């Protein structure tokens, strides 16, 4: 077997086992947080955020749901990160994985909780976003144009 074929097989094997490339390509996408505005119906919230992790009633008897999700990255960001890791792996003959995999582990989206309170008509009354430690995360206001 020629040296070129051996090198090609070794490089192909390293790329196929590349964790950072796979991790970057399979990051979760962004959730539509626009449904977390007052007046949105309960089914619309569930359609955007999935099944709640907890559901019950508060002291006033209103329905409360807690959604847990990861706010990920857009397709363009995922594609750019995947391309970067692939190029870095090729040019470093796989050594980039020593750095790239821990980087991708730490940039895997923001784990969030959304505490949603519904009114008596099953419309969103209020929302509180939190990180996994219970610290508040402000909802970004859309610009009025």
C-alpha positions as CSV (number, residue, x, y, z in Angstrom):
1,X,0.0,0.0,0.0
2,X,1.4,3.4,-0.9
3,X,2.2,6.1,1.7
4,X,-0.5,8.4,0.2
5,X,-3.2,5.8,0.7
6,X,-2.1,5.1,4.3
7,X,-2.1,8.8,5.1
8,X,-5.5,9.3,3.5
9,X,-6.9,6.4,5.6
10,X,-5.4,7.7,8.8
11,X,-6.8,11.2,8.1
12,X,-10.2,9.8,7.1
13,X,-10.3,7.7,10.3
14,X,-9.5,10.8,12.4
15,X,-12.2,12.9,10.7
16,X,-14.8,10.2,11.1
17,X,-14.1,10.0,14.9
18,X,-14.0,13.7,15.3
19,X,-16.1,14.7,18.2
20,X,-16.0,18.5,17.8
21,X,-17.3,18.3,14.2
22,X,-20.2,16.1,15.2
23,X,-20.9,18.2,18.3
24,X,-21.0,21.4,16.3
25,X,-23.2,20.0,13.6
26,X,-25.8,18.5,16.1
27,X,-26.2,21.5,18.4
28,X,-29.8,22.3,19.2
29,X,-31.5,25.0,17.2
30,X,-33.0,28.1,18.7
31,X,-36.5,28.0,20.3
32,X,-39.1,30.6,19.2
33,X,-39.3,32.7,22.4
34,X,-41.8,35.0,20.6
35,X,-44.6,32.7,21.9
36,X,-43.7,33.8,25.5
37,X,-45.7,37.1,25.2
38,X,-48.9,38.0,26.9
39,X,-52.0,36.7,25.2
40,X,-50.4,33.7,23.4
41,X,-52.5,30.5,23.6
42,X,-51.4,27.5,25.7
43,X,-51.2,25.2,22.6
44,X,-49.0,27.6,20.8
45,X,-46.5,27.7,23.7
46,X,-46.5,23.9,23.9
47,X,-45.9,23.6,20.1
48,X,-42.9,25.9,20.3
49,X,-41.3,24.7,23.6
50,X,-42.5,21.0,23.8
51,X,-43.9,19.2,26.7
52,X,-43.6,21.0,30.1
53,X,-41.3,19.5,32.7
54,X,-43.8,20.4,35.4
55,X,-47.4,21.6,35.4
56,X,-49.7,22.7,38.3
57,X,-51.6,25.6,39.8
58,X,-50.3,28.6,41.7
59,X,-51.8,30.1,44.9
60,X,-54.4,32.0,42.8
61,X,-55.6,28.8,41.1
62,X,-54.0,29.7,37.7
63,X,-52.3,27.1,35.6
64,X,-48.5,27.2,35.7
65,X,-46.1,25.3,33.4
66,X,-42.4,25.0,33.6
67,X,-40.6,24.3,30.3
68,X,-36.9,23.2,30.3
69,X,-35.0,23.6,27.1
70,X,-31.7,24.5,25.5
71,X,-31.6,27.7,23.5
72,X,-29.3,26.7,20.7
73,X,-27.7,28.3,17.7
74,X,-29.0,29.1,14.2
75,X,-28.1,26.9,11.2
76,X,-25.6,29.4,9.9
77,X,-23.7,29.5,13.2
78,X,-23.7,25.7,13.4
79,X,-22.4,25.4,9.8
80,X,-19.6,27.9,10.4
81,X,-18.5,26.1,13.6
82,X,-18.6,22.7,11.8
83,X,-16.6,24.1,8.9
84,X,-14.0,25.6,11.3
85,X,-13.6,22.4,13.2
86,X,-13.3,20.3,10.0
87,X,-10.6,22.7,8.6
88,X,-8.7,22.8,11.9
89,X,-8.8,19.0,12.1
90,X,-7.5,18.6,8.5
91,X,-4.7,21.2,9.0
92,X,-3.6,19.9,12.4
93,X,-3.9,16.2,11.3
94,X,-6.5,15.6,14.0
95,X,-4.7,17.4,16.9
96,X,-7.4,20.1,17.0
97,X,-9.7,17.6,18.7
98,X,-7.7,18.1,21.9
99,X,-8.9,21.7,21.9
100,X,-12.1,21.6,19.8
101,X,-14.0,19.0,21.8
102,X,-13.8,20.8,25.1
103,X,-14.7,24.1,23.3
104,X,-17.8,22.5,21.8
105,X,-18.7,21.0,25.2
106,X,-18.8,24.4,26.8
107,X,-20.7,26.1,23.9
108,X,-23.6,23.8,23.7
109,X,-26.4,26.4,24.1
110,X,-28.0,27.9,27.1
111,X,-30.0,25.6,29.4
112,X,-33.2,27.5,30.4
113,X,-36.4,27.3,32.3
114,X,-39.5,29.2,31.3
115,X,-42.1,29.5,34.0
116,X,-45.4,30.3,32.2
117,X,-48.6,31.4,34.1
118,X,-51.8,31.2,32.1
119,X,-55.0,33.2,32.8
120,X,-58.5,31.7,33.1
121,X,-58.8,31.7,29.2
122,X,-55.5,29.6,28.9
123,X,-53.6,32.6,27.4
124,X,-50.2,33.6,28.7
125,X,-50.5,36.0,31.6
126,X,-46.8,36.2,32.6
127,X,-43.5,34.5,31.9
128,X,-40.3,34.3,33.8
129,X,-37.1,33.0,32.1
130,X,-34.4,31.5,34.3
131,X,-31.1,29.8,33.8
132,X,-30.6,26.3,35.3
133,X,-29.5,28.0,38.6
134,X,-32.7,30.1,38.9
135,X,-31.1,33.4,37.9
136,X,-33.5,35.5,35.8
137,X,-32.9,35.9,32.1
138,X,-34.6,39.0,30.5
139,X,-36.8,38.5,27.5
140,X,-35.5,40.4,24.6
141,X,-37.9,43.0,23.3
142,X,-38.5,43.1,19.6
143,X,-37.7,46.3,17.9
144,X,-40.7,48.3,16.7
145,X,-40.0,49.5,13.2
